[in-house]
Amino acid sequence: MARRKLSQTQIACIVILWIVLVVYIMMYADLNAFTILSILMSGAIVFIPIYKNTRK
């Protein structure tokens, strides 16, 4: 079963929410290696599917 493509509005909402989350974490959390690694991993989880979706 094929998934539907994401619309530009859906992609924009996902990216904006991810950026807000990262800014919040950077402002209020202790920045250590685990925090930076978590941000990078969440970015991969968010942006790889978006990239694959827009590539098709």
mmCIF entry with sequence, helices, sheets and N, C-alpha, C, O atoms, coordinates in Angstrom:
data_MODEL
# 
_entry.id   MODEL 
# 
_entity.id                         1 
_entity.type                       polymer 
_entity.pdbx_number_of_molecules   1 
# 
_entity_poly.entity_id                      1 
_entity_poly.type                           'polypeptide(L)' 
_entity_poly.nstd_linkage                   no 
_entity_poly.nstd_monomer                   no 
_entity_poly.pdbx_seq_one_letter_code       MARRKLSQTQIACIVILWIVLVVYIMMYADLNAFTILSILMSGAIVFIPIYKNTRK 
_entity_poly.pdbx_seq_one_letter_code_can   MARRKLSQTQIACIVILWIVLVVYIMMYADLNAFTILSILMSGAIVFIPIYKNTRK 
_entity_poly.pdbx_strand_id                 A 
# 
loop_
_entity_poly_seq.entity_id 
_entity_poly_seq.num 
_entity_poly_seq.mon_id 
_entity_poly_seq.hetero 
1 1  MET n 
1 2  ALA n 
1 3  ARG n 
1 4  ARG n 
1 5  LYS n 
1 6  LEU n 
1 7  SER n 
1 8  GLN n 
1 9  THR n 
1 10 GLN n 
1 11 ILE n 
1 12 ALA n 
1 13 CYS n 
1 14 ILE n 
1 15 VAL n 
1 16 ILE n 
1 17 LEU n 
1 18 TRP n 
1 19 ILE n 
1 20 VAL n 
1 21 LEU n 
1 22 VAL n 
1 23 VAL n 
1 24 TYR n 
1 25 ILE n 
1 26 MET n 
1 27 MET n 
1 28 TYR n 
1 29 ALA n 
1 30 ASP n 
1 31 LEU n 
1 32 ASN n 
1 33 ALA n 
1 34 PHE n 
1 35 THR n 
1 36 ILE n 
1 37 LEU n 
1 38 SER n 
1 39 ILE n 
1 40 LEU n 
1 41 MET n 
1 42 SER n 
1 43 GLY n 
1 44 ALA n 
1 45 ILE n 
1 46 VAL n 
1 47 PHE n 
1 48 ILE n 
1 49 PRO n 
1 50 ILE n 
1 51 TYR n 
1 52 LYS n 
1 53 ASN n 
1 54 THR n 
1 55 ARG n 
1 56 LYS n 
# 
_struct_asym.id          A 
_struct_asym.entity_id   1 
# 
loop_
_struct_conf.conf_type_id 
_struct_conf.id 
_struct_conf.pdbx_PDB_helix_id 
_struct_conf.beg_label_comp_id 
_struct_conf.beg_label_asym_id 
_struct_conf.beg_label_seq_id 
_struct_conf.pdbx_beg_PDB_ins_code 
_struct_conf.end_label_comp_id 
_struct_conf.end_label_asym_id 
_struct_conf.end_label_seq_id 
_struct_conf.pdbx_end_PDB_ins_code 
_struct_conf.beg_auth_comp_id 
_struct_conf.beg_auth_asym_id 
_struct_conf.beg_auth_seq_id 
_struct_conf.end_auth_comp_id 
_struct_conf.end_auth_asym_id 
_struct_conf.end_auth_seq_id 
_struct_conf.pdbx_PDB_helix_class 
_struct_conf.details 
_struct_conf.pdbx_PDB_helix_length 
HELX_P HELX_P1 AA1 GLN A 8  ? TYR A 28 ? GLN A 8  TYR A 28 1 ? 21 
HELX_P HELX_P2 AA2 ALA A 33 ? ARG A 55 ? ALA A 33 ARG A 55 1 ? 23 
# 
_struct_conf_type.id          HELX_P 
_struct_conf_type.criteria    ? 
_struct_conf_type.reference   ? 
# 
loop_
_atom_site.group_PDB 
_atom_site.id 
_atom_site.type_symbol 
_atom_site.label_atom_id 
_atom_site.label_alt_id 
_atom_site.label_comp_id 
_atom_site.label_asym_id 
_atom_site.label_entity_id 
_atom_site.label_seq_id 
_atom_site.pdbx_PDB_ins_code 
_atom_site.Cartn_x 
_atom_site.Cartn_y 
_atom_site.Cartn_z 
_atom_site.occupancy 
_atom_site.B_iso_or_equiv 
_atom_site.pdbx_formal_charge 
_atom_site.auth_seq_id 
_atom_site.auth_comp_id 
_atom_site.auth_asym_id 
_atom_site.auth_atom_id 
_atom_site.pdbx_PDB_model_num 
ATOM 1   N N  . MET A 1 1  ? 0.843  -1.169 0.000  1.00 0.00 ? 1  MET A N  1 
ATOM 2   C CA . MET A 1 1  ? 0.000  0.000  0.000  1.00 0.00 ? 1  MET A CA 1 
ATOM 3   C C  . MET A 1 1  ? 0.898  1.245  0.000  1.00 0.00 ? 1  MET A C  1 
ATOM 4   O O  . MET A 1 1  ? 1.793  1.374  0.836  1.00 0.00 ? 1  MET A O  1 
ATOM 5   N N  . ALA A 1 2  ? 0.657  2.128  -0.914 1.00 0.00 ? 2  ALA A N  1 
ATOM 6   C CA . ALA A 1 2  ? 1.476  3.335  -1.033 1.00 0.00 ? 2  ALA A CA 1 
ATOM 7   C C  . ALA A 1 2  ? 0.910  4.443  -0.147 1.00 0.00 ? 2  ALA A C  1 
ATOM 8   O O  . ALA A 1 2  ? -0.302 4.594  0.006  1.00 0.00 ? 2  ALA A O  1 
ATOM 9   N N  . ARG A 1 3  ? 1.833  5.208  0.427  1.00 0.00 ? 3  ARG A N  1 
ATOM 10  C CA . ARG A 1 3  ? 1.407  6.348  1.237  1.00 0.00 ? 3  ARG A CA 1 
ATOM 11  C C  . ARG A 1 3  ? 1.148  7.535  0.333  1.00 0.00 ? 3  ARG A C  1 
ATOM 12  O O  . ARG A 1 3  ? 1.724  7.659  -0.748 1.00 0.00 ? 3  ARG A O  1 
ATOM 13  N N  . ARG A 1 4  ? 0.260  8.414  0.806  1.00 0.00 ? 4  ARG A N  1 
ATOM 14  C CA . ARG A 1 4  ? 0.010  9.649  0.069  1.00 0.00 ? 4  ARG A CA 1 
ATOM 15  C C  . ARG A 1 4  ? 1.180  10.593 0.257  1.00 0.00 ? 4  ARG A C  1 
ATOM 16  O O  . ARG A 1 4  ? 1.862  10.558 1.281  1.00 0.00 ? 4  ARG A O  1 
ATOM 17  N N  . LYS A 1 5  ? 1.408  11.432 -0.731 1.00 0.00 ? 5  LYS A N  1 
ATOM 18  C CA . LYS A 1 5  ? 2.468  12.423 -0.630 1.00 0.00 ? 5  LYS A CA 1 
ATOM 19  C C  . LYS A 1 5  ? 2.060  13.498 0.362  1.00 0.00 ? 5  LYS A C  1 
ATOM 20  O O  . LYS A 1 5  ? 0.879  13.809 0.509  1.00 0.00 ? 5  LYS A O  1 
ATOM 21  N N  . LEU A 1 6  ? 3.053  14.061 1.039  1.00 0.00 ? 6  LEU A N  1 
ATOM 22  C CA . LEU A 1 6  ? 2.796  15.165 1.951  1.00 0.00 ? 6  LEU A CA 1 
ATOM 23  C C  . LEU A 1 6  ? 2.612  16.445 1.156  1.00 0.00 ? 6  LEU A C  1 
ATOM 24  O O  . LEU A 1 6  ? 3.307  16.675 0.166  1.00 0.00 ? 6  LEU A O  1 
ATOM 25  N N  . SER A 1 7  ? 1.674  17.278 1.591  1.00 0.00 ? 7  SER A N  1 
ATOM 26  C CA . SER A 1 7  ? 1.494  18.562 0.930  1.00 0.00 ? 7  SER A CA 1 
ATOM 27  C C  . SER A 1 7  ? 2.545  19.544 1.451  1.00 0.00 ? 7  SER A C  1 
ATOM 28  O O  . SER A 1 7  ? 3.192  19.296 2.469  1.00 0.00 ? 7  SER A O  1 
ATOM 29  N N  . GLN A 1 8  ? 2.702  20.650 0.746  1.00 0.00 ? 8  GLN A N  1 
ATOM 30  C CA . GLN A 1 8  ? 3.666  21.663 1.163  1.00 0.00 ? 8  GLN A CA 1 
ATOM 31  C C  . GLN A 1 8  ? 3.292  22.234 2.525  1.00 0.00 ? 8  GLN A C  1 
ATOM 32  O O  . GLN A 1 8  ? 4.177  22.565 3.314  1.00 0.00 ? 8  GLN A O  1 
ATOM 33  N N  . THR A 1 9  ? 2.002  22.356 2.815  1.00 0.00 ? 9  THR A N  1 
ATOM 34  C CA . THR A 1 9  ? 1.549  22.861 4.112  1.00 0.00 ? 9  THR A CA 1 
ATOM 35  C C  . THR A 1 9  ? 1.916  21.891 5.227  1.00 0.00 ? 9  THR A C  1 
ATOM 36  O O  . THR A 1 9  ? 2.368  22.314 6.291  1.00 0.00 ? 9  THR A O  1 
ATOM 37  N N  . GLN A 1 10 ? 1.729  20.614 4.999  1.00 0.00 ? 10 GLN A N  1 
ATOM 38  C CA . GLN A 1 10 ? 2.083  19.617 6.001  1.00 0.00 ? 10 GLN A CA 1 
ATOM 39  C C  . GLN A 1 10 ? 3.578  19.617 6.268  1.00 0.00 ? 10 GLN A C  1 
ATOM 40  O O  . GLN A 1 10 ? 4.002  19.532 7.420  1.00 0.00 ? 10 GLN A O  1 
ATOM 41  N N  . ILE A 1 11 ? 4.379  19.712 5.215  1.00 0.00 ? 11 ILE A N  1 
ATOM 42  C CA . ILE A 1 11 ? 5.837  19.748 5.373  1.00 0.00 ? 11 ILE A CA 1 
ATOM 43  C C  . ILE A 1 11 ? 6.241  20.985 6.158  1.00 0.00 ? 11 ILE A C  1 
ATOM 44  O O  . ILE A 1 11 ? 7.082  20.902 7.053  1.00 0.00 ? 11 ILE A O  1 
ATOM 45  N N  . ALA A 1 12 ? 5.650  22.133 5.834  1.00 0.00 ? 12 ALA A N  1 
ATOM 46  C CA . ALA A 1 12 ? 5.981  23.380 6.531  1.00 0.00 ? 12 ALA A CA 1 
ATOM 47  C C  . ALA A 1 12 ? 5.619  23.292 8.013  1.00 0.00 ? 12 ALA A C  1 
ATOM 48  O O  . ALA A 1 12 ? 6.387  23.744 8.861  1.00 0.00 ? 12 ALA A O  1 
ATOM 49  N N  . CYS A 1 13 ? 4.475  22.722 8.330  1.00 0.00 ? 13 CYS A N  1 
ATOM 50  C CA . CYS A 1 13 ? 4.065  22.581 9.739  1.00 0.00 ? 13 CYS A CA 1 
ATOM 51  C C  . CYS A 1 13 ? 5.021  21.666 10.500 1.00 0.00 ? 13 CYS A C  1 
ATOM 52  O O  . CYS A 1 13 ? 5.405  21.977 11.627 1.00 0.00 ? 13 CYS A O  1 
ATOM 53  N N  . ILE A 1 14 ? 5.401  20.565 9.911  1.00 0.00 ? 14 ILE A N  1 
ATOM 54  C CA . ILE A 1 14 ? 6.322  19.628 10.564 1.00 0.00 ? 14 ILE A CA 1 
ATOM 55  C C  . ILE A 1 14 ? 7.663  20.294 10.827 1.00 0.00 ? 14 ILE A C  1 
ATOM 56  O O  . ILE A 1 14 ? 8.214  20.170 11.920 1.00 0.00 ? 14 ILE A O  1 
ATOM 57  N N  . VAL A 1 15 ? 8.195  21.005 9.827  1.00 0.00 ? 15 VAL A N  1 
ATOM 58  C CA . VAL A 1 15 ? 9.489  21.657 9.970  1.00 0.00 ? 15 VAL A CA 1 
ATOM 59  C C  . VAL A 1 15 ? 9.425  22.762 11.015 1.00 0.00 ? 15 VAL A C  1 
ATOM 60  O O  . VAL A 1 15 ? 10.327 22.881 11.844 1.00 0.00 ? 15 VAL A O  1 
ATOM 61  N N  . ILE A 1 16 ? 8.373  23.570 10.988 1.00 0.00 ? 16 ILE A N  1 
ATOM 62  C CA . ILE A 1 16 ? 8.245  24.662 11.965 1.00 0.00 ? 16 ILE A CA 1 
ATOM 63  C C  . ILE A 1 16 ? 8.135  24.107 13.382 1.00 0.00 ? 16 ILE A C  1 
ATOM 64  O O  . ILE A 1 16 ? 8.767  24.634 14.298 1.00 0.00 ? 16 ILE A O  1 
ATOM 65  N N  . LEU A 1 17 ? 7.350  23.060 13.576 1.00 0.00 ? 17 LEU A N  1 
ATOM 66  C CA . LEU A 1 17 ? 7.231  22.455 14.906 1.00 0.00 ? 17 LEU A CA 1 
ATOM 67  C C  . LEU A 1 17 ? 8.566  21.891 15.383 1.00 0.00 ? 17 LEU A C  1 
ATOM 68  O O  . LEU A 1 17 ? 8.907  22.016 16.559 1.00 0.00 ? 17 LEU A O  1 
ATOM 69  N N  . TRP A 1 18 ? 9.320  21.273 14.477 1.00 0.00 ? 18 TRP A N  1 
ATOM 70  C CA . TRP A 1 18 ? 10.630 20.740 14.852 1.00 0.00 ? 18 TRP A CA 1 
ATOM 71  C C  . TRP A 1 18 ? 11.568 21.878 15.250 1.00 0.00 ? 18 TRP A C  1 
ATOM 72  O O  . TRP A 1 18 ? 12.296 21.759 16.235 1.00 0.00 ? 18 TRP A O  1 
ATOM 73  N N  . ILE A 1 19 ? 11.559 22.974 14.499 1.00 0.00 ? 19 ILE A N  1 
ATOM 74  C CA . ILE A 1 19 ? 12.425 24.115 14.817 1.00 0.00 ? 19 ILE A CA 1 
ATOM 75  C C  . ILE A 1 19 ? 12.048 24.712 16.167 1.00 0.00 ? 19 ILE A C  1 
ATOM 76  O O  . ILE A 1 19 ? 12.927 25.051 16.959 1.00 0.00 ? 19 ILE A O  1 
ATOM 77  N N  . VAL A 1 20 ? 10.753 24.844 16.436 1.00 0.00 ? 20 VAL A N  1 
ATOM 78  C CA . VAL A 1 20 ? 10.302 25.372 17.734 1.00 0.00 ? 20 VAL A CA 1 
ATOM 79  C C  . VAL A 1 20 ? 10.784 24.469 18.866 1.00 0.00 ? 20 VAL A C  1 
ATOM 80  O O  . VAL A 1 20 ? 11.251 24.962 19.893 1.00 0.00 ? 20 VAL A O  1 
ATOM 81  N N  . LEU A 1 21 ? 10.676 23.174 18.691 1.00 0.00 ? 21 LEU A N  1 
ATOM 82  C CA . LEU A 1 21 ? 11.138 22.232 19.700 1.00 0.00 ? 21 LEU A CA 1 
ATOM 83  C C  . LEU A 1 21 ? 12.640 22.362 19.944 1.00 0.00 ? 21 LEU A C  1 
ATOM 84  O O  . LEU A 1 21 ? 13.087 22.367 21.091 1.00 0.00 ? 21 LEU A O  1 
ATOM 85  N N  . VAL A 1 22 ? 13.414 22.467 18.873 1.00 0.00 ? 22 VAL A N  1 
ATOM 86  C CA . VAL A 1 22 ? 14.863 22.582 19.005 1.00 0.00 ? 22 VAL A CA 1 
ATOM 87  C C  . VAL A 1 22 ? 15.232 23.893 19.701 1.00 0.00 ? 22 VAL A C  1 
ATOM 88  O O  . VAL A 1 22 ? 16.115 23.903 20.559 1.00 0.00 ? 22 VAL A O  1 
ATOM 89  N N  . VAL A 1 23 ? 14.581 24.986 19.349 1.00 0.00 ? 23 VAL A N  1 
ATOM 90  C CA . VAL A 1 23 ? 14.862 26.274 20.000 1.00 0.00 ? 23 VAL A CA 1 
ATOM 91  C C  . VAL A 1 23 ? 14.533 26.193 21.478 1.00 0.00 ? 23 VAL A C  1 
ATOM 92  O O  . VAL A 1 23 ? 15.295 26.683 22.311 1.00 0.00 ? 23 VAL A O  1 
ATOM 93  N N  . TYR A 1 24 ? 13.409 25.581 21.812 1.00 0.00 ? 24 TYR A N  1 
ATOM 94  C CA . TYR A 1 24 ? 13.029 25.430 23.216 1.00 0.00 ? 24 TYR A CA 1 
ATOM 95  C C  . TYR A 1 24 ? 14.069 24.612 23.977 1.00 0.00 ? 24 TYR A C  1 
ATOM 96  O O  . TYR A 1 24 ? 14.456 24.973 25.088 1.00 0.00 ? 24 TYR A O  1 
ATOM 97  N N  . ILE A 1 25 ? 14.515 23.527 23.388 1.00 0.00 ? 25 ILE A N  1 
ATOM 98  C CA . ILE A 1 25 ? 15.525 22.685 24.036 1.00 0.00 ? 25 ILE A CA 1 
ATOM 99  C C  . ILE A 1 25 ? 16.833 23.451 24.210 1.00 0.00 ? 25 ILE A C  1 
ATOM 100 O O  . ILE A 1 25 ? 17.461 23.382 25.266 1.00 0.00 ? 25 ILE A O  1 
ATOM 101 N N  . MET A 1 26 ? 17.243 24.184 23.168 1.00 0.00 ? 26 MET A N  1 
ATOM 102 C CA . MET A 1 26 ? 18.503 24.930 23.243 1.00 0.00 ? 26 MET A CA 1 
ATOM 103 C C  . MET A 1 26 ? 18.446 26.028 24.307 1.00 0.00 ? 26 MET A C  1 
ATOM 104 O O  . MET A 1 26 ? 19.464 26.349 24.919 1.00 0.00 ? 26 MET A O  1 
ATOM 105 N N  . MET A 1 27 ? 17.266 26.603 24.530 1.00 0.00 ? 27 MET A N  1 
ATOM 106 C CA . MET A 1 27 ? 17.137 27.686 25.510 1.00 0.00 ? 27 MET A CA 1 
ATOM 107 C C  . MET A 1 27 ? 17.100 27.174 26.942 1.00 0.00 ? 27 MET A C  1 
ATOM 108 O O  . MET A 1 27 ? 17.680 27.797 27.832 1.00 0.00 ? 27 MET A O  1 
ATOM 109 N N  . TYR A 1 28 ? 16.429 26.052 27.181 1.00 0.00 ? 28 TYR A N  1 
ATOM 110 C CA . TYR A 1 28 ? 16.143 25.651 28.552 1.00 0.00 ? 28 TYR A CA 1 
ATOM 111 C C  . TYR A 1 28 ? 16.832 24.369 29.016 1.00 0.00 ? 28 TYR A C  1 
ATOM 112 O O  . TYR A 1 28 ? 16.752 24.038 30.199 1.00 0.00 ? 28 TYR A O  1 
ATOM 113 N N  . ALA A 1 29 ? 17.491 23.653 28.144 1.00 0.00 ? 29 ALA A N  1 
ATOM 114 C CA . ALA A 1 29 ? 18.130 22.401 28.554 1.00 0.00 ? 29 ALA A CA 1 
ATOM 115 C C  . ALA A 1 29 ? 19.633 22.605 28.682 1.00 0.00 ? 29 ALA A C  1 
ATOM 116 O O  . ALA A 1 29 ? 20.207 23.520 28.092 1.00 0.00 ? 29 ALA A O  1 
ATOM 117 N N  . ASP A 1 30 ? 20.249 21.740 29.458 1.00 0.00 ? 30 ASP A N  1 
ATOM 118 C CA . ASP A 1 30 ? 21.709 21.724 29.525 1.00 0.00 ? 30 ASP A CA 1 
ATOM 119 C C  . ASP A 1 30 ? 22.230 21.153 28.204 1.00 0.00 ? 30 ASP A C  1 
ATOM 120 O O  . ASP A 1 30 ? 21.849 20.059 27.788 1.00 0.00 ? 30 ASP A O  1 
ATOM 121 N N  . LEU A 1 31 ? 23.098 21.909 27.565 1.00 0.00 ? 31 LEU A N  1 
ATOM 122 C CA . LEU A 1 31 ? 23.643 21.433 26.295 1.00 0.00 ? 31 LEU A CA 1 
ATOM 123 C C  . LEU A 1 31 ? 24.853 20.550 26.555 1.00 0.00 ? 31 LEU A C  1 
ATOM 124 O O  . LEU A 1 31 ? 25.944 21.031 26.862 1.00 0.00 ? 31 LEU A O  1 
ATOM 125 N N  . ASN A 1 32 ? 24.635 19.268 26.427 1.00 0.00 ? 32 ASN A N  1 
ATOM 126 C CA . ASN A 1 32 ? 25.724 18.308 26.543 1.00 0.00 ? 32 ASN A CA 1 
ATOM 127 C C  . ASN A 1 32 ? 25.685 17.403 25.324 1.00 0.00 ? 32 ASN A C  1 
ATOM 128 O O  . ASN A 1 32 ? 24.864 17.600 24.428 1.00 0.00 ? 32 ASN A O  1 
ATOM 129 N N  . ALA A 1 33 ? 26.545 16.438 25.285 1.00 0.00 ? 33 ALA A N  1 
ATOM 130 C CA . ALA A 1 33 ? 26.651 15.571 24.110 1.00 0.00 ? 33 ALA A CA 1 
ATOM 131 C C  . ALA A 1 33 ? 25.349 14.807 23.849 1.00 0.00 ? 33 ALA A C  1 
ATOM 132 O O  . ALA A 1 33 ? 24.956 14.631 22.695 1.00 0.00 ? 33 ALA A O  1 
ATOM 133 N N  . PHE A 1 34 ? 24.687 14.360 24.897 1.00 0.00 ? 34 PHE A N  1 
ATOM 134 C CA . PHE A 1 34 ? 23.435 13.612 24.735 1.00 0.00 ? 34 PHE A CA 1 
ATOM 135 C C  . PHE A 1 34 ? 22.346 14.493 24.131 1.00 0.00 ? 34 PHE A C  1 
ATOM 136 O O  . PHE A 1 34 ? 21.583 14.033 23.281 1.00 0.00 ? 34 PHE A O  1 
ATOM 137 N N  . THR A 1 35 ? 22.267 15.744 24.556 1.00 0.00 ? 35 THR A N  1 
ATOM 138 C CA . THR A 1 35 ? 21.265 16.661 24.026 1.00 0.00 ? 35 THR A CA 1 
ATOM 139 C C  . THR A 1 35 ? 21.515 16.936 22.547 1.00 0.00 ? 35 THR A C  1 
ATOM 140 O O  . THR A 1 35 ? 20.586 16.902 21.740 1.00 0.00 ? 35 THR A O  1 
ATOM 141 N N  . ILE A 1 36 ? 22.759 17.206 22.197 1.00 0.00 ? 36 ILE A N  1 
ATOM 142 C CA . ILE A 1 36 ? 23.090 17.473 20.800 1.00 0.00 ? 36 ILE A CA 1 
ATOM 143 C C  . ILE A 1 36 ? 22.821 16.246 19.935 1.00 0.00 ? 36 ILE A C  1 
ATOM 144 O O  . ILE A 1 36 ? 22.289 16.369 18.832 1.00 0.00 ? 36 ILE A O  1 
ATOM 145 N N  . LEU A 1 37 ? 23.185 15.069 20.428 1.00 0.00 ? 37 LEU A N  1 
ATOM 146 C CA . LEU A 1 37 ? 22.926 13.837 19.690 1.00 0.00 ? 37 LEU A CA 1 
ATOM 147 C C  . LEU A 1 37 ? 21.422 13.612 19.505 1.00 0.00 ? 37 LEU A C  1 
ATOM 148 O O  . LEU A 1 37 ? 20.988 13.183 18.436 1.00 0.00 ? 37 LEU A O  1 
ATOM 149 N N  . SER A 1 38 ? 20.636 13.896 20.527 1.00 0.00 ? 38 SER A N  1 
ATOM 150 C CA . SER A 1 38 ? 19.185 13.748 20.433 1.00 0.00 ? 38 SER A CA 1 
ATOM 151 C C  . SER A 1 38 ? 18.600 14.696 19.389 1.00 0.00 ? 38 SER A C  1 
ATOM 152 O O  . SER A 1 38 ? 17.705 14.315 18.635 1.00 0.00 ? 38 SER A O  1 
ATOM 153 N N  . ILE A 1 39 ? 19.104 15.928 19.345 1.00 0.00 ? 39 ILE A N  1 
ATOM 154 C CA . ILE A 1 39 ? 18.622 16.895 18.354 1.00 0.00 ? 39 ILE A CA 1 
ATOM 155 C C  . ILE A 1 39 ? 18.973 16.412 16.945 1.00 0.00 ? 39 ILE A C  1 
ATOM 156 O O  . ILE A 1 39 ? 18.141 16.482 16.040 1.00 0.00 ? 39 ILE A O  1 
ATOM 157 N N  . LEU A 1 40 ? 20.189 15.926 16.758 1.00 0.00 ? 40 LEU A N  1 
ATOM 158 C CA . LEU A 1 40 ? 20.597 15.434 15.438 1.00 0.00 ? 40 LEU A CA 1 
ATOM 159 C C  . LEU A 1 40 ? 19.773 14.222 15.011 1.00 0.00 ? 40 LEU A C  1 
ATOM 160 O O  . LEU A 1 40 ? 19.374 14.122 13.850 1.00 0.00 ? 40 LEU A O  1 
ATOM 161 N N  . MET A 1 41 ? 19.517 13.308 15.935 1.00 0.00 ? 41 MET A N  1 
ATOM 162 C CA . MET A 1 41 ? 18.731 12.120 15.611 1.00 0.00 ? 41 MET A CA 1 
ATOM 163 C C  . MET A 1 41 ? 17.282 12.495 15.292 1.00 0.00 ? 41 MET A C  1 
ATOM 164 O O  . MET A 1 41 ? 16.686 11.938 14.370 1.00 0.00 ? 41 MET A O  1 
ATOM 165 N N  . SER A 1 42 ? 16.720 13.428 16.044 1.00 0.00 ? 42 SER A N  1 
ATOM 166 C CA . SER A 1 42 ? 15.347 13.847 15.755 1.00 0.00 ? 42 SER A CA 1 
ATOM 167 C C  . SER A 1 42 ? 15.280 14.550 14.403 1.00 0.00 ? 42 SER A C  1 
ATOM 168 O O  . SER A 1 42 ? 14.296 14.412 13.676 1.00 0.00 ? 42 SER A O  1 
ATOM 169 N N  . GLY A 1 43 ? 16.328 15.307 14.067 1.00 0.00 ? 43 GLY A N  1 
ATOM 170 C CA . GLY A 1 43 ? 16.374 15.933 12.745 1.00 0.00 ? 43 GLY A CA 1 
ATOM 171 C C  . GLY A 1 43 ? 16.378 14.896 11.638 1.00 0.00 ? 43 GLY A C  1 
ATOM 172 O O  . GLY A 1 43 ? 15.710 15.066 10.618 1.00 0.00 ? 43 GLY A O  1 
ATOM 173 N N  . ALA A 1 44 ? 17.127 13.827 11.834 1.00 0.00 ? 44 ALA A N  1 
ATOM 174 C CA . ALA A 1 44 ? 17.138 12.754 10.839 1.00 0.00 ? 44 ALA A CA 1 
ATOM 175 C C  . ALA A 1 44 ? 15.769 12.099 10.733 1.00 0.00 ? 44 ALA A C  1 
ATOM 176 O O  . ALA A 1 44 ? 15.306 11.794 9.634  1.00 0.00 ? 44 ALA A O  1 
ATOM 177 N N  . ILE A 1 45 ? 15.125 11.884 11.864 1.00 0.00 ? 45 ILE A N  1 
ATOM 178 C CA . ILE A 1 45 ? 13.803 11.251 11.862 1.00 0.00 ? 45 ILE A CA 1 
ATOM 179 C C  . ILE A 1 45 ? 12.781 12.136 11.157 1.00 0.00 ? 45 ILE A C  1 
ATOM 180 O O  . ILE A 1 45 ? 11.859 11.630 10.517 1.00 0.00 ? 45 ILE A O  1 
ATOM 181 N N  . VAL A 1 46 ? 12.936 13.451 11.270 1.00 0.00 ? 46 VAL A N  1 
ATOM 182 C CA . VAL A 1 46 ? 11.996 14.385 10.650 1.00 0.00 ? 46 VAL A CA 1 
ATOM 183 C C  . VAL A 1 46 ? 12.321 14.601 9.168  1.00 0.00 ? 46 VAL A C  1 
ATOM 184 O O  . VAL A 1 46 ? 11.427 14.540 8.324  1.00 0.00 ? 46 VAL A O  1 
ATOM 185 N N  . PHE A 1 47 ? 13.594 14.852 8.851  1.00 0.00 ? 47 PHE A N  1 
ATOM 186 C CA . PHE A 1 47 ? 13.921 15.321 7.517  1.00 0.00 ? 47 PHE A CA 1 
ATOM 187 C C  . PHE A 1 47 ? 14.162 14.222 6.485  1.00 0.00 ? 47 PHE A C  1 
ATOM 188 O O  . PHE A 1 47 ? 13.979 14.475 5.294  1.00 0.00 ? 47 PHE A O  1 
ATOM 189 N N  . ILE A 1 48 ? 14.556 13.034 6.878  1.00 0.00 ? 48 ILE A N  1 
ATOM 190 C CA . ILE A 1 48 ? 14.753 11.958 5.897  1.00 0.00 ? 48 ILE A CA 1 
ATOM 191 C C  . ILE A 1 48 ? 13.438 11.556 5.229  1.00 0.00 ? 48 ILE A C  1 
ATOM 192 O O  . ILE A 1 48 ? 13.404 11.446 4.003  1.00 0.00 ? 48 ILE A O  1 
ATOM 193 N N  . PRO A 1 49 ? 12.350 11.332 5.981  1.00 0.00 ? 49 PRO A N  1 
ATOM 194 C CA . PRO A 1 49 ? 11.078 11.030 5.299  1.00 0.00 ? 49 PRO A CA 1 
ATOM 195 C C  . PRO A 1 49 ? 10.572 12.185 4.433  1.00 0.00 ? 49 PRO A C  1 
ATOM 196 O O  . PRO A 1 49 ? 9.985  11.955 3.375  1.00 0.00 ? 49 PRO A O  1 
ATOM 197 N N  . ILE A 1 50 ? 10.797 13.430 4.877  1.00 0.00 ? 50 ILE A N  1 
ATOM 198 C CA . ILE A 1 50 ? 10.386 14.572 4.065  1.00 0.00 ? 50 ILE A CA 1 
ATOM 199 C C  . ILE A 1 50 ? 11.183 14.595 2.765  1.00 0.00 ? 50 ILE A C  1 
ATOM 200 O O  . ILE A 1 50 ? 10.620 14.830 1.695  1.00 0.00 ? 50 ILE A O  1 
ATOM 201 N N  . TYR A 1 51 ? 12.488 14.353 2.852  1.00 0.00 ? 51 TYR A N  1 
ATOM 202 C CA . TYR A 1 51 ? 13.325 14.318 1.652  1.00 0.00 ? 51 TYR A CA 1 
ATOM 203 C C  . TYR A 1 51 ? 12.871 13.209 0.708  1.00 0.00 ? 51 TYR A C  1 
ATOM 204 O O  . TYR A 1 51 ? 12.757 13.426 -0.498 1.00 0.00 ? 51 TYR A O  1 
ATOM 205 N N  . LYS A 1 52 ? 12.614 12.031 1.250  1.00 0.00 ? 52 LYS A N  1 
ATOM 206 C CA . LYS A 1 52 ? 12.181 10.922 0.410  1.00 0.00 ? 52 LYS A CA 1 
ATOM 207 C C  . LYS A 1 52 ? 10.835 11.215 -0.238 1.00 0.00 ? 52 LYS A C  1 
ATOM 208 O O  . LYS A 1 52 ? 10.594 10.827 -1.381 1.00 0.00 ? 52 LYS A O  1 
ATOM 209 N N  . ASN A 1 53 ? 9.960  11.899 0.491  1.00 0.00 ? 53 ASN A N  1 
ATOM 210 C CA . ASN A 1 53 ? 8.649  12.223 -0.020 1.00 0.00 ? 53 ASN A CA 1 
ATOM 211 C C  . ASN A 1 53 ? 8.734  13.251 -1.154 1.00 0.00 ? 53 ASN A C  1 
ATOM 212 O O  . ASN A 1 53 ? 8.038  13.120 -2.161 1.00 0.00 ? 53 ASN A O  1 
ATOM 213 N N  . THR A 1 54 ? 9.575  14.263 -0.997 1.00 0.00 ? 54 THR A N  1 
ATOM 214 C CA . THR A 1 54 ? 9.653  15.291 -2.026 1.00 0.00 ? 54 THR A CA 1 
ATOM 215 C C  . THR A 1 54 ? 10.471 14.833 -3.234 1.00 0.00 ? 54 THR A C  1 
ATOM 216 O O  . THR A 1 54 ? 10.328 15.391 -4.321 1.00 0.00 ? 54 THR A O  1 
ATOM 217 N N  . ARG A 1 55 ? 11.320 13.833 -3.058 1.00 0.00 ? 55 ARG A N  1 
ATOM 218 C CA . ARG A 1 55 ? 12.140 13.322 -4.157 1.00 0.00 ? 55 ARG A CA 1 
ATOM 219 C C  . ARG A 1 55 ? 11.315 12.589 -5.186 1.00 0.00 ? 55 ARG A C  1 
ATOM 220 O O  . ARG A 1 55 ? 11.668 12.584 -6.365 1.00 0.00 ? 55 ARG A O  1 
ATOM 221 N N  . LYS A 1 56 ? 10.226 11.972 -4.774 1.00 0.00 ? 56 LYS A N  1 
ATOM 222 C CA . LYS A 1 56 ? 9.389  11.177 -5.691 1.00 0.00 ? 56 LYS A CA 1 
ATOM 223 C C  . LYS A 1 56 ? 8.604  12.064 -6.634 1.00 0.00 ? 56 LYS A C  1 
ATOM 224 O O  . LYS A 1 56 ? 7.851  11.564 -7.469 1.00 0.00 ? 56 LYS A O  1 
# 
